[in-house]
Amino acid sequence: MPTIGKKMSHENSPRPLTTRRVDECETLDEIFRECLPAFGGAYLRRIYTILDRAIGEGYPLTLSVSGPVTVSGQHLTWLIPLLETGWIAYLSTTDAVCYHDGHRSLEHHKKYPFHEVQIYGNDAQLRDDQIIRVTDVGFHENVLLDQDRFLSACLRQPEFQRKMTGTEMRYRLGAHYAAQEQRVGAPSGLLTTCHRLGVPVFVGAPSDGSVFLNSMKLWAMRETGMLQRYDFELDLHAEVFEACAYHRWGLFESAAKGLATFILGGGVPKNFNLQPEPALGQILGLPNVRGYQFDVQITTAPVADGSLSSCPPAEAVTWGKVDKDVYLQTTESMLGDYTQVMPFLIGALLDNRNRFEKRAEALGEAELFRTEPKARGYLRPREGYRLFHHRAELTRKLLEDVRDNAEWLRDSIEYAPASQ
């Protein structure tokens, strides 16, 4: 059982500065622990060891990802393998990530729709050639136009003609993406994987991306009489409430009775990922609401710029978003580009799981868990928490908590504003 819930000392005990030759290491775990003794490498070591501890103690992880991970194919290299461990409770990302996720399954672009381009090349020539560039990734403009056609066709389906949360929209899109990928022989993408695993996908700024732009097009066509019907509508209230319901589940109903978070980049996905705690405790006024027990992030934003992207876990403690009693031992913020380290971080964590699986086969799970307790957290069922499939029950429970807090809530809306 997790022990981190107990109040821990904030005193820094000296840690011996030990080192080891890389050619003496047999695993990535040993390299991360013993070959990164100081400076920037030590930040990476601390992030790895905190993640290892959170996973080993069985904490559900929420994951926040900013940046074009689907354009660049990073979802295929490390993000989907991470989701398939069963450790992730839900994902917070951008509309663009969901939009570009579909390109590899398009009929006319199934063979390598993306290619490398120079960062400091001739962008005017690329424009003449109708090549769109995202840093060093290029693709033809027709990819976007075909993706728009595909999304427009999906959003016009009868199942979308009502008000729903963005998590439901992305869950349903995941089924359409899966069918299209199977049709053309493309690898399973991000939304397909989240649909299969029941991982909710949140987008805090849904109108800031091309999935919603295509919805806007269909709305405009309805308004001008070109379409007789288009009734899709996002229910933002229900979506934010759903995120709060999952946070409540993590704190009070999960086996760990707490949550960990892994933040890559910053921006809206990070903010949305951290908002359930103040929403539950400050806005809804529910008692005993705690922040994250573990919080690790990798960001390129300098801490002095005052943005949320650069805000370290210690600052989040003052908002209540990270638990104040444990943050000195269970949080870290590393200044860096997560694309440079994620394959190695995830590779090391998956190596750990594979070793535990082999030892479980040799010893039996009971003996393994007795001798190495953290193996239990690593070997959680791969099907995961499937929170999207439990959202109705979890939101109902949170509504009951809100109803029971009626007196506090009524008082919270009373104020005498200045007259106009």
Contacts in CASP RR format, 6 or more apart in sequence:
PFRMAT RR
TARGET T0000
AUTHOR 0000-0000-0000
METHOD contacts of the structure
MODEL  1
MPTIGKKMSHENSPRPLTTRRVDECETLDEIFRECLPAFGGAYLRRIYTI
LDRAIGEGYPLTLSVSGPVTVSGQHLTWLIPLLETGWIAYLSTTDAVCYH
DGHRSLEHHKKYPFHEVQIYGNDAQLRDDQIIRVTDVGFHENVLLDQDRF
LSACLRQPEFQRKMTGTEMRYRLGAHYAAQEQRVGAPSGLLTTCHRLGVP
VFVGAPSDGSVFLNSMKLWAMRETGMLQRYDFELDLHAEVFEACAYHRWG
LFESAAKGLATFILGGGVPKNFNLQPEPALGQILGLPNVRGYQFDVQITT
APVADGSLSSCPPAEAVTWGKVDKDVYLQTTESMLGDYTQVMPFLIGALL
DNRNRFEKRAEALGEAELFRTEPKARGYLRPREGYRLFHHRAELTRKLLE
DVRDNAEWLRDSIEYAPASQ
2 57 0 8 1.000
2 58 0 8 1.000
2 59 0 8 1.000
2 256 0 8 1.000
2 257 0 8 1.000
2 258 0 8 1.000
2 293 0 8 1.000
3 57 0 8 1.000
4 57 0 8 1.000
4 293 0 8 1.000
4 294 0 8 1.000
4 326 0 8 1.000
4 330 0 8 1.000
5 257 0 8 1.000
5 258 0 8 1.000
5 293 0 8 1.000
5 323 0 8 1.000
5 325 0 8 1.000
5 326 0 8 1.000
7 325 0 8 1.000
7 326 0 8 1.000
8 325 0 8 1.000
8 326 0 8 1.000
8 328 0 8 1.000
8 329 0 8 1.000
10 328 0 8 1.000
12 328 0 8 1.000
17 37 0 8 1.000
17 38 0 8 1.000
18 34 0 8 1.000
18 37 0 8 1.000
19 34 0 8 1.000
19 35 0 8 1.000
19 37 0 8 1.000
20 30 0 8 1.000
20 34 0 8 1.000
20 35 0 8 1.000
21 35 0 8 1.000
22 31 0 8 1.000
22 35 0 8 1.000
25 31 0 8 1.000
25 34 0 8 1.000
25 35 0 8 1.000
27 348 0 8 1.000
27 351 0 8 1.000
27 355 0 8 1.000
28 344 0 8 1.000
28 347 0 8 1.000
28 348 0 8 1.000
28 351 0 8 1.000
29 52 0 8 1.000
29 348 0 8 1.000
29 351 0 8 1.000
29 352 0 8 1.000
31 348 0 8 1.000
32 44 0 8 1.000
32 45 0 8 1.000
32 48 0 8 1.000
32 49 0 8 1.000
32 345 0 8 1.000
32 348 0 8 1.000
33 45 0 8 1.000
33 48 0 8 1.000
33 49 0 8 1.000
36 42 0 8 1.000
36 44 0 8 1.000
36 45 0 8 1.000
37 45 0 8 1.000
40 334 0 8 1.000
43 332 0 8 1.000
43 334 0 8 1.000
43 335 0 8 1.000
44 334 0 8 1.000
44 341 0 8 1.000
44 345 0 8 1.000
46 332 0 8 1.000
46 334 0 8 1.000
47 296 0 8 1.000
47 298 0 8 1.000
47 332 0 8 1.000
47 334 0 8 1.000
47 345 0 8 1.000
48 345 0 8 1.000
48 348 0 8 1.000
48 349 0 8 1.000
50 294 0 8 1.000
50 296 0 8 1.000
50 330 0 8 1.000
50 331 0 8 1.000
50 332 0 8 1.000
51 262 0 8 1.000
51 294 0 8 1.000
51 296 0 8 1.000
51 345 0 8 1.000
51 349 0 8 1.000
52 349 0 8 1.000
52 352 0 8 1.000
52 374 0 8 1.000
53 294 0 8 1.000
53 330 0 8 1.000
53 374 0 8 1.000
54 61 0 8 1.000
54 260 0 8 1.000
54 293 0 8 1.000
54 294 0 8 1.000
54 330 0 8 1.000
55 61 0 8 1.000
55 87 0 8 1.000
55 349 0 8 1.000
55 374 0 8 1.000
55 377 0 8 1.000
55 378 0 8 1.000
56 373 0 8 1.000
56 374 0 8 1.000
56 375 0 8 1.000
56 376 0 8 1.000
56 377 0 8 1.000
56 378 0 8 1.000
57 256 0 8 1.000
57 374 0 8 1.000
57 377 0 8 1.000
58 87 0 8 1.000
58 255 0 8 1.000
58 256 0 8 1.000
58 376 0 8 1.000
58 377 0 8 1.000
58 380 0 8 1.000
59 256 0 8 1.000
59 258 0 8 1.000
59 259 0 8 1.000
59 260 0 8 1.000
59 293 0 8 1.000
59 294 0 8 1.000
60 87 0 8 1.000
60 88 0 8 1.000
60 89 0 8 1.000
60 250 0 8 1.000
60 254 0 8 1.000
60 256 0 8 1.000
60 258 0 8 1.000
60 259 0 8 1.000
60 260 0 8 1.000
60 385 0 8 1.000
61 87 0 8 1.000
61 88 0 8 1.000
61 89 0 8 1.000
61 259 0 8 1.000
61 260 0 8 1.000
61 261 0 8 1.000
61 262 0 8 1.000
62 88 0 8 1.000
62 89 0 8 1.000
62 90 0 8 1.000
62 91 0 8 1.000
62 92 0 8 1.000
62 259 0 8 1.000
62 260 0 8 1.000
62 261 0 8 1.000
62 262 0 8 1.000
62 273 0 8 1.000
62 292 0 8 1.000
63 82 0 8 1.000
63 88 0 8 1.000
63 90 0 8 1.000
63 91 0 8 1.000
63 92 0 8 1.000
63 261 0 8 1.000
63 262 0 8 1.000
63 264 0 8 1.000
63 273 0 8 1.000
64 91 0 8 1.000
64 92 0 8 1.000
64 93 0 8 1.000
64 261 0 8 1.000
64 262 0 8 1.000
64 263 0 8 1.000
64 264 0 8 1.000
64 265 0 8 1.000
64 266 0 8 1.000
64 269 0 8 1.000
64 270 0 8 1.000
64 272 0 8 1.000
64 273 0 8 1.000
65 79 0 8 1.000
65 91 0 8 1.000
65 92 0 8 1.000
65 93 0 8 1.000
65 97 0 8 1.000
65 264 0 8 1.000
65 265 0 8 1.000
65 269 0 8 1.000
66 93 0 8 1.000
66 94 0 8 1.000
66 264 0 8 1.000
66 265 0 8 1.000
66 266 0 8 1.000
66 267 0 8 1.000
66 268 0 8 1.000
66 269 0 8 1.000
66 270 0 8 1.000
66 309 0 8 1.000
67 94 0 8 1.000
67 96 0 8 1.000
67 97 0 8 1.000
67 265 0 8 1.000
68 96 0 8 1.000
68 97 0 8 1.000
68 100 0 8 1.000
68 134 0 8 1.000
68 135 0 8 1.000
68 137 0 8 1.000
69 75 0 8 1.000
69 79 0 8 1.000
69 93 0 8 1.000
69 97 0 8 1.000
69 190 0 8 1.000
70 97 0 8 1.000
70 98 0 8 1.000
70 100 0 8 1.000
70 101 0 8 1.000
70 102 0 8 1.000
70 103 0 8 1.000
70 189 0 8 1.000
70 190 0 8 1.000
71 100 0 8 1.000
71 103 0 8 1.000
71 114 0 8 1.000
71 134 0 8 1.000
71 137 0 8 1.000
71 139 0 8 1.000
72 114 0 8 1.000
72 134 0 8 1.000
72 135 0 8 1.000
72 137 0 8 1.000
72 339 0 8 1.000
73 114 0 8 1.000
74 339 0 8 1.000
74 342 0 8 1.000
75 97 0 8 1.000
75 101 0 8 1.000
75 189 0 8 1.000
75 190 0 8 1.000
76 187 0 8 1.000
76 189 0 8 1.000
77 343 0 8 1.000
78 342 0 8 1.000
78 343 0 8 1.000
78 345 0 8 1.000
78 346 0 8 1.000
78 347 0 8 1.000
79 190 0 8 1.000
79 342 0 8 1.000
80 188 0 8 1.000
80 189 0 8 1.000
80 190 0 8 1.000
80 193 0 8 1.000
81 346 0 8 1.000
81 347 0 8 1.000
81 350 0 8 1.000
82 88 0 8 1.000
82 346 0 8 1.000
82 349 0 8 1.000
83 91 0 8 1.000
83 193 0 8 1.000
83 194 0 8 1.000
83 197 0 8 1.000
83 199 0 8 1.000
84 193 0 8 1.000
84 197 0 8 1.000
84 382 0 8 1.000
85 349 0 8 1.000
85 350 0 8 1.000
85 353 0 8 1.000
85 380 0 8 1.000
85 382 0 8 1.000
86 197 0 8 1.000
86 380 0 8 1.000
86 381 0 8 1.000
86 382 0 8 1.000
86 383 0 8 1.000
86 384 0 8 1.000
86 385 0 8 1.000
87 380 0 8 1.000
87 384 0 8 1.000
88 199 0 8 1.000
88 384 0 8 1.000
89 199 0 8 1.000
89 246 0 8 1.000
89 250 0 8 1.000
89 259 0 8 1.000
89 385 0 8 1.000
89 387 0 8 1.000
90 199 0 8 1.000
90 200 0 8 1.000
90 201 0 8 1.000
90 202 0 8 1.000
90 243 0 8 1.000
90 246 0 8 1.000
90 387 0 8 1.000
91 194 0 8 1.000
91 199 0 8 1.000
91 200 0 8 1.000
91 201 0 8 1.000
91 202 0 8 1.000
92 202 0 8 1.000
92 203 0 8 1.000
92 204 0 8 1.000
92 269 0 8 1.000
92 270 0 8 1.000
92 272 0 8 1.000
92 273 0 8 1.000
93 201 0 8 1.000
93 202 0 8 1.000
93 203 0 8 1.000
93 269 0 8 1.000
94 203 0 8 1.000
94 205 0 8 1.000
94 208 0 8 1.000
94 209 0 8 1.000
94 268 0 8 1.000
94 269 0 8 1.000
95 203 0 8 1.000
95 205 0 8 1.000
95 206 0 8 1.000
95 207 0 8 1.000
95 208 0 8 1.000
95 209 0 8 1.000
95 210 0 8 1.000
95 211 0 8 1.000
95 212 0 8 1.000
96 208 0 8 1.000
96 209 0 8 1.000
96 210 0 8 1.000
97 190 0 8 1.000
98 170 0 8 1.000
98 173 0 8 1.000
98 190 0 8 1.000
98 191 0 8 1.000
98 201 0 8 1.000
98 203 0 8 1.000
98 211 0 8 1.000
99 147 0 8 1.000
99 151 0 8 1.000
99 209 0 8 1.000
99 210 0 8 1.000
99 211 0 8 1.000
100 147 0 8 1.000
101 177 0 8 1.000
101 189 0 8 1.000
101 190 0 8 1.000
101 191 0 8 1.000
102 147 0 8 1.000
102 150 0 8 1.000
102 177 0 8 1.000
102 180 0 8 1.000
102 189 0 8 1.000
102 191 0 8 1.000
103 109 0 8 1.000
103 113 0 8 1.000
103 114 0 8 1.000
103 139 0 8 1.000
103 143 0 8 1.000
103 147 0 8 1.000
104 110 0 8 1.000
104 113 0 8 1.000
104 181 0 8 1.000
104 186 0 8 1.000
104 187 0 8 1.000
104 189 0 8 1.000
105 177 0 8 1.000
105 180 0 8 1.000
105 181 0 8 1.000
105 183 0 8 1.000
105 184 0 8 1.000
105 185 0 8 1.000
105 186 0 8 1.000
106 113 0 8 1.000
106 143 0 8 1.000
106 146 0 8 1.000
106 147 0 8 1.000
106 150 0 8 1.000
106 180 0 8 1.000
106 184 0 8 1.000
107 146 0 8 1.000
107 184 0 8 1.000
108 142 0 8 1.000
108 146 0 8 1.000
109 139 0 8 1.000
109 140 0 8 1.000
109 142 0 8 1.000
109 143 0 8 1.000
109 146 0 8 1.000
110 184 0 8 1.000
110 185 0 8 1.000
110 186 0 8 1.000
113 139 0 8 1.000
113 140 0 8 1.000
113 143 0 8 1.000
114 137 0 8 1.000
114 138 0 8 1.000
114 139 0 8 1.000
115 137 0 8 1.000
115 138 0 8 1.000
115 139 0 8 1.000
116 136 0 8 1.000
116 137 0 8 1.000
116 138 0 8 1.000
117 126 0 8 1.000
117 131 0 8 1.000
117 133 0 8 1.000
117 136 0 8 1.000
117 137 0 8 1.000
117 138 0 8 1.000
118 136 0 8 1.000
119 135 0 8 1.000
119 136 0 8 1.000
123 133 0 8 1.000
126 132 0 8 1.000
126 133 0 8 1.000
126 138 0 8 1.000
130 140 0 8 1.000
130 141 0 8 1.000
130 142 0 8 1.000
131 138 0 8 1.000
131 139 0 8 1.000
131 140 0 8 1.000
131 141 0 8 1.000
132 138 0 8 1.000
132 139 0 8 1.000
132 140 0 8 1.000
132 141 0 8 1.000
132 143 0 8 1.000
132 144 0 8 1.000
144 210 0 8 1.000
147 210 0 8 1.000
148 210 0 8 1.000
148 214 0 8 1.000
148 217 0 8 1.000
150 180 0 8 1.000
151 173 0 8 1.000
151 210 0 8 1.000
151 211 0 8 1.000
151 214 0 8 1.000
152 214 0 8 1.000
152 217 0 8 1.000
152 218 0 8 1.000
154 160 0 8 1.000
154 173 0 8 1.000
154 176 0 8 1.000
155 214 0 8 1.000
155 215 0 8 1.000
155 218 0 8 1.000
155 230 0 8 1.000
155 232 0 8 1.000
156 218 0 8 1.000
156 227 0 8 1.000
156 230 0 8 1.000
157 176 0 8 1.000
159 172 0 8 1.000
160 169 0 8 1.000
160 172 0 8 1.000
160 232 0 8 1.000
161 229 0 8 1.000
161 230 0 8 1.000
161 231 0 8 1.000
161 232 0 8 1.000
162 231 0 8 1.000
162 232 0 8 1.000
162 233 0 8 1.000
163 231 0 8 1.000
163 232 0 8 1.000
163 233 0 8 1.000
163 234 0 8 1.000
163 235 0 8 1.000
164 232 0 8 1.000
164 233 0 8 1.000
164 234 0 8 1.000
164 235 0 8 1.000
165 234 0 8 1.000
165 235 0 8 1.000
165 238 0 8 1.000
165 239 0 8 1.000
165 242 0 8 1.000
166 202 0 8 1.000
166 203 0 8 1.000
166 206 0 8 1.000
166 234 0 8 1.000
166 235 0 8 1.000
166 239 0 8 1.000
167 200 0 8 1.000
167 201 0 8 1.000
167 202 0 8 1.000
167 239 0 8 1.000
167 242 0 8 1.000
167 388 0 8 1.000
167 391 0 8 1.000
169 232 0 8 1.000
169 234 0 8 1.000
170 191 0 8 1.000
170 194 0 8 1.000
170 201 0 8 1.000
170 203 0 8 1.000
171 194 0 8 1.000
171 195 0 8 1.000
171 198 0 8 1.000
171 200 0 8 1.000
171 201 0 8 1.000
171 388 0 8 1.000
173 191 0 8 1.000
173 211 0 8 1.000
174 191 0 8 1.000
174 192 0 8 1.000
174 194 0 8 1.000
174 195 0 8 1.000
175 195 0 8 1.000
177 189 0 8 1.000
177 191 0 8 1.000
177 192 0 8 1.000
177 195 0 8 1.000
178 188 0 8 1.000
178 191 0 8 1.000
178 192 0 8 1.000
178 195 0 8 1.000
178 196 0 8 1.000
180 186 0 8 1.000
181 187 0 8 1.000
181 188 0 8 1.000
181 189 0 8 1.000
181 192 0 8 1.000
188 196 0 8 1.000
190 201 0 8 1.000
191 201 0 8 1.000
193 199 0 8 1.000
194 200 0 8 1.000
194 201 0 8 1.000
197 383 0 8 1.000
197 384 0 8 1.000
197 386 0 8 1.000
198 386 0 8 1.000
198 387 0 8 1.000
198 388 0 8 1.000
198 389 0 8 1.000
199 384 0 8 1.000
199 386 0 8 1.000
199 387 0 8 1.000
199 388 0 8 1.000
200 242 0 8 1.000
200 243 0 8 1.000
200 246 0 8 1.000
200 387 0 8 1.000
200 388 0 8 1.000
200 391 0 8 1.000
202 239 0 8 1.000
202 243 0 8 1.000
202 269 0 8 1.000
202 272 0 8 1.000
202 273 0 8 1.000
203 269 0 8 1.000
203 272 0 8 1.000
204 268 0 8 1.000
204 269 0 8 1.000
204 271 0 8 1.000
204 272 0 8 1.000
205 268 0 8 1.000
206 212 0 8 1.000
206 234 0 8 1.000
206 236 0 8 1.000
207 216 0 8 1.000
208 268 0 8 1.000
212 234 0 8 1.000
215 232 0 8 1.000
218 227 0 8 1.000
218 230 0 8 1.000
218 232 0 8 1.000
219 230 0 8 1.000
221 227 0 8 1.000
221 230 0 8 1.000
222 228 0 8 1.000
222 229 0 8 1.000
222 230 0 8 1.000
238 395 0 8 1.000
240 275 0 8 1.000
240 279 0 8 1.000
241 395 0 8 1.000
241 398 0 8 1.000
242 391 0 8 1.000
242 394 0 8 1.000
242 395 0 8 1.000
243 272 0 8 1.000
243 275 0 8 1.000
243 276 0 8 1.000
243 279 0 8 1.000
244 276 0 8 1.000
244 279 0 8 1.000
244 280 0 8 1.000
244 284 0 8 1.000
244 398 0 8 1.000
245 391 0 8 1.000
245 394 0 8 1.000
245 395 0 8 1.000
245 397 0 8 1.000
245 398 0 8 1.000
246 276 0 8 1.000
246 387 0 8 1.000
246 391 0 8 1.000
246 394 0 8 1.000
247 259 0 8 1.000
247 276 0 8 1.000
247 277 0 8 1.000
247 280 0 8 1.000
248 276 0 8 1.000
248 280 0 8 1.000
248 286 0 8 1.000
248 289 0 8 1.000
248 394 0 8 1.000
248 397 0 8 1.000
248 398 0 8 1.000
248 401 0 8 1.000
249 387 0 8 1.000
249 390 0 8 1.000
249 394 0 8 1.000
250 256 0 8 1.000
250 257 0 8 1.000
250 258 0 8 1.000
250 259 0 8 1.000
251 257 0 8 1.000
251 258 0 8 1.000
251 259 0 8 1.000
251 288 0 8 1.000
251 289 0 8 1.000
251 290 0 8 1.000
251 291 0 8 1.000
254 385 0 8 1.000
256 293 0 8 1.000
258 290 0 8 1.000
258 292 0 8 1.000
258 293 0 8 1.000
259 291 0 8 1.000
259 292 0 8 1.000
259 293 0 8 1.000
259 294 0 8 1.000
260 292 0 8 1.000
260 293 0 8 1.000
260 294 0 8 1.000
260 295 0 8 1.000
261 273 0 8 1.000
261 274 0 8 1.000
261 292 0 8 1.000
261 294 0 8 1.000
261 295 0 8 1.000
261 296 0 8 1.000
262 296 0 8 1.000
262 297 0 8 1.000
263 270 0 8 1.000
263 273 0 8 1.000
263 295 0 8 1.000
263 296 0 8 1.000
263 297 0 8 1.000
263 298 0 8 1.000
263 299 0 8 1.000
264 297 0 8 1.000
264 298 0 8 1.000
264 338 0 8 1.000
264 342 0 8 1.000
265 297 0 8 1.000
265 298 0 8 1.000
265 299 0 8 1.000
265 300 0 8 1.000
265 301 0 8 1.000
265 309 0 8 1.000
265 338 0 8 1.000
266 297 0 8 1.000
266 299 0 8 1.000
266 301 0 8 1.000
266 308 0 8 1.000
266 309 0 8 1.000
267 307 0 8 1.000
267 308 0 8 1.000
267 309 0 8 1.000
270 297 0 8 1.000
270 308 0 8 1.000
270 309 0 8 1.000
271 308 0 8 1.000
274 292 0 8 1.000
274 316 0 8 1.000
274 319 0 8 1.000
274 321 0 8 1.000
275 321 0 8 1.000
277 289 0 8 1.000
277 290 0 8 1.000
277 291 0 8 1.000
277 292 0 8 1.000
277 319 0 8 1.000
277 320 0 8 1.000
277 321 0 8 1.000
278 319 0 8 1.000
278 320 0 8 1.000
278 321 0 8 1.000
280 286 0 8 1.000
280 289 0 8 1.000
281 287 0 8 1.000
281 289 0 8 1.000
284 401 0 8 1.000
284 402 0 8 1.000
284 405 0 8 1.000
284 409 0 8 1.000
285 405 0 8 1.000
285 408 0 8 1.000
285 409 0 8 1.000
285 412 0 8 1.000
286 401 0 8 1.000
286 402 0 8 1.000
286 405 0 8 1.000
290 320 0 8 1.000
290 323 0 8 1.000
291 320 0 8 1.000
291 321 0 8 1.000
291 322 0 8 1.000
291 323 0 8 1.000
292 313 0 8 1.000
292 321 0 8 1.000
292 322 0 8 1.000
292 323 0 8 1.000
293 323 0 8 1.000
293 326 0 8 1.000
293 330 0 8 1.000
294 330 0 8 1.000
294 331 0 8 1.000
295 313 0 8 1.000
295 316 0 8 1.000
295 322 0 8 1.000
295 327 0 8 1.000
295 330 0 8 1.000
295 331 0 8 1.000
296 313 0 8 1.000
296 331 0 8 1.000
296 332 0 8 1.000
296 333 0 8 1.000
296 334 0 8 1.000
297 312 0 8 1.000
297 313 0 8 1.000
297 332 0 8 1.000
297 333 0 8 1.000
297 334 0 8 1.000
298 333 0 8 1.000
298 334 0 8 1.000
298 336 0 8 1.000
298 337 0 8 1.000
298 338 0 8 1.000
298 341 0 8 1.000
299 309 0 8 1.000
299 310 0 8 1.000
299 333 0 8 1.000
299 334 0 8 1.000
299 335 0 8 1.000
299 336 0 8 1.000
299 338 0 8 1.000
300 335 0 8 1.000
300 336 0 8 1.000
300 337 0 8 1.000
301 307 0 8 1.000
301 309 0 8 1.000
301 310 0 8 1.000
302 310 0 8 1.000
302 335 0 8 1.000
303 310 0 8 1.000
303 311 0 8 1.000
303 312 0 8 1.000
303 333 0 8 1.000
303 335 0 8 1.000
304 310 0 8 1.000
312 331 0 8 1.000
312 333 0 8 1.000
313 322 0 8 1.000
313 327 0 8 1.000
313 331 0 8 1.000
313 332 0 8 1.000
313 333 0 8 1.000
314 322 0 8 1.000
314 327 0 8 1.000
314 331 0 8 1.000
316 322 0 8 1.000
317 323 0 8 1.000
317 324 0 8 1.000
317 327 0 8 1.000
322 331 0 8 1.000
323 330 0 8 1.000
352 378 0 8 1.000
353 378 0 8 1.000
353 379 0 8 1.000
356 368 0 8 1.000
356 372 0 8 1.000
356 375 0 8 1.000
356 378 0 8 1.000
356 379 0 8 1.000
357 379 0 8 1.000
359 368 0 8 1.000
359 372 0 8 1.000
359 375 0 8 1.000
360 368 0 8 1.000
360 375 0 8 1.000
360 379 0 8 1.000
363 371 0 8 1.000
365 379 0 8 1.000
368 375 0 8 1.000
369 375 0 8 1.000
369 376 0 8 1.000
387 394 0 8 1.000
402 409 0 8 1.000
END
